[in-house]
Amino acid sequence: MHKLQSIVACILLLAVPVVAVAQTAAPQSSRKALMAKDLSDFPGKEAMVYIVEYPPGTSNVPHRHNGHVFLHILEGQLNAQVKGGELTVLNPGDTYYESPTDIHIVSRNPSATTPAKAMVFLIHEKGAALSVPVKE
């Protein structure tokens, strides 16, 4: 019986770090493209419209978009901040702008229970990545 208790104890001890890691990893946002359109008046540029969903507790890594970003909050709440700027709390109906040179250091859904959703309009170089991670 003592041997069985030891085996069960070892299994539980091995499982604890896996559970702890799974609980500490913040969820990431997801993107659904709605439209992409070449801008003939601006050679090499395209406009995109997409929906971004932020599960509860989302905290994205610092990044930049290398384009003009116009974000409109549809549902929930987001905290946003670019390097050198103030922390902004965004609620449904609010809009937010990021320039091609901005580094987005805070992109977070502060709620532990409510998802957030935003519509994004972006103008950038055709074929360029929509988001590029950066070190602060």
C-alpha positions as CSV (number, residue, x, y, z in Angstrom):
1,M,0.0,0.0,0.0
2,H,2.9,2.4,0.8
3,K,4.3,1.8,-2.7
4,L,0.9,2.7,-4.3
5,Q,0.8,6.0,-2.2
6,S,4.3,6.9,-3.3
7,I,3.4,6.3,-7.0
8,V,0.3,8.5,-6.7
9,A,2.2,11.2,-4.9
10,C,4.9,11.2,-7.7
11,I,2.2,11.5,-10.4
12,L,0.6,14.4,-8.6
13,L,3.9,16.2,-8.1
14,L,4.7,15.8,-11.8
15,A,1.3,17.2,-12.8
16,V,1.4,20.3,-10.6
17,P,4.0,22.2,-12.8
18,V,2.0,21.4,-16.0
19,V,-1.2,22.8,-14.4
20,A,0.6,25.8,-13.1
21,V,2.1,26.6,-16.5
22,A,-1.3,26.1,-18.2
23,Q,-3.0,28.5,-15.8
24,T,-0.3,31.3,-16.1
25,A,-0.2,31.5,-19.9
26,A,-2.4,34.4,-20.9
27,P,-4.7,33.8,-23.9
28,Q,-3.9,35.6,-27.1
29,S,-6.2,37.5,-29.4
30,S,-7.4,36.1,-32.7
31,R,-8.1,37.7,-36.0
32,K,-10.7,37.1,-38.7
33,A,-10.2,38.9,-42.0
34,L,-13.2,40.5,-43.6
35,M,-11.8,42.3,-46.5
36,A,-8.5,43.2,-48.3
37,K,-8.3,45.7,-51.1
38,D,-5.4,47.0,-53.2
39,L,-5.3,50.8,-53.1
40,S,-4.7,51.8,-56.7
41,D,-4.1,55.5,-55.7
42,F,-1.3,54.3,-53.4
43,P,0.9,51.8,-55.3
44,G,2.0,48.9,-53.1
45,K,-0.5,49.7,-50.3
46,E,-3.5,47.7,-49.3
47,A,-6.4,48.3,-46.9
48,M,-7.7,45.6,-44.7
49,V,-10.7,45.2,-42.4
50,Y,-10.7,42.5,-39.8
51,I,-12.3,41.5,-36.5
52,V,-10.0,40.9,-33.5
53,E,-11.4,38.8,-30.6
54,Y,-9.8,39.1,-27.2
55,P,-10.7,36.3,-24.7
56,P,-10.9,37.2,-21.0
57,G,-7.4,37.9,-19.7
58,T,-5.8,38.5,-23.1
59,S,-2.4,40.2,-22.9
60,N,-0.6,40.4,-26.2
61,V,3.2,40.8,-26.4
62,P,4.6,44.2,-27.5
63,H,4.3,44.6,-31.2
64,R,4.0,47.0,-34.1
65,H,1.8,47.0,-37.2
66,N,4.0,48.9,-39.7
67,G,0.9,50.6,-41.0
68,H,-1.9,52.9,-40.0
69,V,-4.3,51.2,-37.6
70,F,-7.8,52.4,-36.8
71,L,-9.5,50.2,-34.1
72,H,-13.2,50.4,-33.1
73,I,-14.4,48.6,-30.0
74,L,-17.5,46.6,-30.6
75,E,-17.8,44.6,-27.3
76,G,-16.1,44.4,-23.9
77,Q,-13.2,46.6,-22.8
78,L,-9.6,46.9,-23.8
79,N,-6.5,48.6,-22.3
80,A,-4.2,50.0,-25.0
81,Q,-0.9,51.9,-24.8
82,V,1.8,52.8,-27.3
83,K,5.4,53.5,-26.2
84,G,5.6,57.0,-24.8
85,G,1.8,57.3,-24.6
86,E,-0.8,57.2,-21.9
87,L,-2.7,54.0,-21.0
88,T,-6.1,54.2,-22.7
89,V,-9.2,52.3,-21.5
90,L,-11.5,51.6,-24.5
91,N,-15.2,50.7,-24.2
92,P,-17.8,49.9,-26.9
93,G,-18.0,52.7,-29.4
94,D,-14.5,54.0,-28.6
95,T,-11.8,54.3,-31.3
96,Y,-8.0,54.2,-31.2
97,Y,-5.3,55.0,-33.7
98,E,-1.7,53.6,-34.1
99,S,0.8,55.1,-36.5
100,P,3.2,53.0,-38.5
101,T,6.0,53.9,-36.1
102,D,4.1,53.2,-32.8
103,I,5.1,50.3,-30.6
104,H,2.0,48.8,-29.0
105,I,3.2,47.9,-25.5
106,V,-0.2,47.2,-23.9
107,S,-2.9,45.3,-25.7
108,R,-5.0,43.7,-22.9
109,N,-8.5,42.6,-22.1
110,P,-8.6,43.5,-18.3
111,S,-11.7,41.3,-17.6
112,A,-11.3,37.8,-16.2
113,T,-14.8,36.9,-17.5
114,T,-15.9,39.0,-20.5
115,P,-14.4,38.7,-24.0
116,A,-13.8,41.9,-26.0
117,K,-14.1,42.4,-29.8
118,A,-12.9,45.1,-32.1
119,M,-13.1,46.0,-35.8
120,V,-9.8,47.1,-37.3
121,F,-9.1,49.1,-40.5
122,L,-5.5,48.9,-41.5
123,I,-3.5,50.5,-44.3
124,H,0.0,48.9,-44.9
125,E,2.4,47.6,-47.5
126,K,0.8,44.8,-49.5
127,G,1.9,41.4,-48.3
128,A,3.5,42.8,-45.1
129,A,2.9,41.0,-41.8
130,L,-0.2,42.4,-39.9
131,S,1.7,42.4,-36.6
132,V,5.4,42.1,-35.7
133,P,6.6,41.3,-32.2
134,V,9.1,43.8,-30.8
135,K,11.2,44.1,-27.6
136,E,10.2,47.0,-25.5
